[in-house]
Amino acid sequence: MLSGVKAGLVSADVLRREQQELRRHERNNKHLEEESRHSETVFRDKSGRKRDLAQERLEQRQKAEAKSERDEQYAKWGKGLAQGRQQQQNVEDAIKEMQKPLARYIDDQDLDRMLREQEREGDPMADFIKKRKAKENKEKKEKPRYNGPAPPLNRFNIWPGHRWDGVDRSNGFEQQRFARIANKKAVQELAYKWSVEDM
């Protein structure tokens, strides 16, 4: 039998001996039971070496932190600097607005400034203010632009500099390129018209 005792019809002596043998075997294995009760599980990898789970967890945590930092950095790089500043400004404005009381009174300076900056239809001073703002903007230094006869086209649509004298000193490549593009388009259009003329 599985328990180690004999099967079938057995005498009392044989049965007693088997039971004593089983008890002795249990007593011999008692200390192994006690040792294994308080022992920790040993984890091994495929090659049979012991694994240090605490060290592995620490490494995984460090990898996760590094990955989150890298993702955060990429998310930061994915946005432009101006958008980041604008978002920060929006947050600051929202915090500033949250700190104000809900009811606004006549002496609220922010409300007064906002209402003054609005342009209303039929305002007699609006024209004067627009002219003054346009004059202030004009006083700001702008880069001079070319203002002469229409320059020849180029493939990048770059406008010539303000000191250009209007003389085309190119080797004709741009004009040839535009002529080839126009010719190709005309041939394609003609081929299409020819292919559908008998429909």
C-alpha positions in Angstrom: 0.0 0.0 0.0 1.0 3.6 -0.3 1.4 4.1 3.5 4.1 1.3 3.5 2.0 -1.3 5.4 1.2 -4.7 4.0 -2.1 -5.2 2.2 -4.5 -8.0 2.8 -4.9 -10.3 5.8 -2.0 -9.7 8.3 -1.4 -10.9 11.8 -1.4 -8.6 14.9 2.4 -8.9 15.3 3.0 -7.7 11.7 0.6 -4.9 12.2 2.2 -3.8 15.5 5.7 -3.9 13.9 4.6 -1.8 11.0 3.0 0.8 13.3 6.2 0.9 15.4 8.2 1.3 12.2 6.0 4.2 11.1 6.3 5.9 14.5 10.1 5.6 14.5 10.2 7.0 11.0 8.0 9.9 12.0 10.3 10.6 15.0 13.3 10.6 12.8 11.7 13.1 10.4 10.4 15.3 13.2 13.5 17.6 13.3 13.3 17.9 9.5 9.7 19.0 9.8 10.6 21.7 12.4 13.5 23.0 10.3 11.4 23.2 7.2 8.5 24.9 9.0 10.6 28.1 9.6 12.7 28.0 6.5 12.1 30.4 3.6 11.4 29.4 0.1 14.5 29.3 -2.2 13.8 30.6 -5.7 16.1 29.6 -8.5 16.5 30.6 -12.0 16.7 28.3 -15.1 20.3 27.6 -14.6 19.8 26.6 -10.9 21.4 29.6 -9.2 19.6 31.2 -6.3 17.7 34.3 -7.0 17.8 37.4 -4.7 14.2 38.6 -4.9 14.8 41.8 -2.9 17.6 42.8 -5.2 15.5 42.1 -8.2 12.6 44.2 -6.8 15.0 47.0 -6.1 16.4 46.9 -9.7 12.9 46.8 -11.1 11.9 49.8 -9.0 15.0 51.7 -10.2 14.2 50.8 -13.8 10.6 51.9 -13.4 11.8 55.2 -11.9 14.3 55.8 -14.7 11.7 55.0 -17.3 9.2 57.4 -15.7 11.8 60.1 -15.6 12.7 59.5 -19.2 9.0 59.5 -20.2 8.5 62.7 -18.3 11.5 64.3 -20.0 10.3 63.2 -23.4 6.8 64.6 -22.6 8.5 67.9 -21.6 10.6 67.9 -24.8 7.5 67.1 -26.9 6.0 70.5 -25.9 7.4 73.7 -27.1 9.0 76.2 -24.7 6.3 78.8 -25.5 3.5 76.3 -24.9 5.1 75.4 -21.5 5.4 79.0 -20.5 1.8 79.6 -21.6 0.5 76.6 -19.6 2.5 77.9 -16.5 0.9 81.3 -17.0 -2.5 79.8 -17.3 -2.0 77.9 -14.0 -0.8 81.0 -12.3 -3.8 83.0 -13.6 -6.2 80.3 -12.5 -4.7 80.3 -9.0 -4.9 84.1 -8.8 -8.5 84.0 -9.9 -9.3 81.3 -7.3 -7.9 83.4 -4.5 -10.3 86.3 -5.4 -13.7 86.4 -3.8 -16.6 85.2 -5.9 -18.4 88.6 -5.8 -16.7 91.4 -7.6 -17.2 95.0 -6.5 -16.8 98.4 -8.2 -13.3 98.9 -6.8 -11.9 95.6 -8.2 -8.8 96.7 -10.1 -8.5 93.6 -12.3 -12.1 93.9 -13.4 -11.6 97.6 -14.1 -8.5 97.0 -16.2 -10.2 94.2 -18.2 -13.2 96.4 -18.9 -10.9 99.3 -20.0 -9.0 97.1 -22.4 -12.2 95.9 -24.2 -13.0 97.7 -27.5 -16.6 98.7 -27.9 -18.5 99.6 -31.0 -19.3 103.3 -31.2 -16.6 104.3 -28.8 -15.4 107.8 -29.8 -11.9 107.3 -28.2 -11.4 103.9 -29.9 -10.0 105.5 -33.2 -7.6 107.6 -31.2 -6.4 104.6 -29.2 -6.0 102.5 -32.4 -4.0 105.3 -34.0 -1.8 105.6 -31.0 -1.2 101.8 -30.8 -0.4 101.7 -34.5 2.1 104.6 -34.1 3.7 102.7 -31.2 4.0 99.6 -33.2 5.5 101.6 -36.1 8.1 102.9 -33.8 9.2 99.4 -33.0 12.1 98.5 -35.4 10.9 96.2 -38.2 13.1 94.4 -40.7 13.0 96.2 -44.0 11.4 94.3 -46.9 11.9 94.4 -50.6 9.3 96.5 -52.3 9.9 96.7 -56.0 8.6 94.9 -59.1 7.5 91.3 -58.5 10.6 89.1 -58.2 10.9 85.9 -60.2 9.5 82.8 -58.5 11.7 80.3 -56.7 10.9 76.8 -55.5 11.1 77.8 -51.8 9.0 81.0 -52.1 11.7 83.1 -50.5 11.2 86.8 -50.9 14.4 88.7 -51.9 16.3 90.9 -49.5 15.4 94.6 -49.2 18.7 95.6 -50.9 18.1 93.5 -54.1 18.4 95.7 -57.2 15.9 93.6 -59.3 18.5 92.0 -61.6 18.1 88.2 -62.0 21.6 86.8 -61.8 20.6 83.1 -61.6 21.7 80.5 -64.1 18.0 79.8 -65.1 17.6 76.6 -63.2 14.5 77.8 -61.3 12.7 78.9 -64.5 13.6 75.6 -66.2 12.3 73.7 -63.2 9.0 75.5 -63.2 8.7 75.0 -67.0 9.3 71.2 -66.6 6.7 71.1 -63.9 4.1 73.0 -66.0 4.9 70.9 -69.1 4.5 67.6 -67.1 1.2 68.8 -65.7 0.0 69.9 -69.2 1.0 66.5 -70.7 -0.9 64.6 -67.9 -4.0 66.8 -68.4 -3.8 66.2 -72.2 -3.4 62.4 -71.6 -6.4 62.4 -69.3 -8.6 64.3 -71.7 -7.5 62.0 -74.6 -8.3 58.9 -72.5 -11.8 60.1 -71.6 -12.8 61.8 -74.9 -14.9 58.9 -76.3 -16.9 58.3 -73.1 
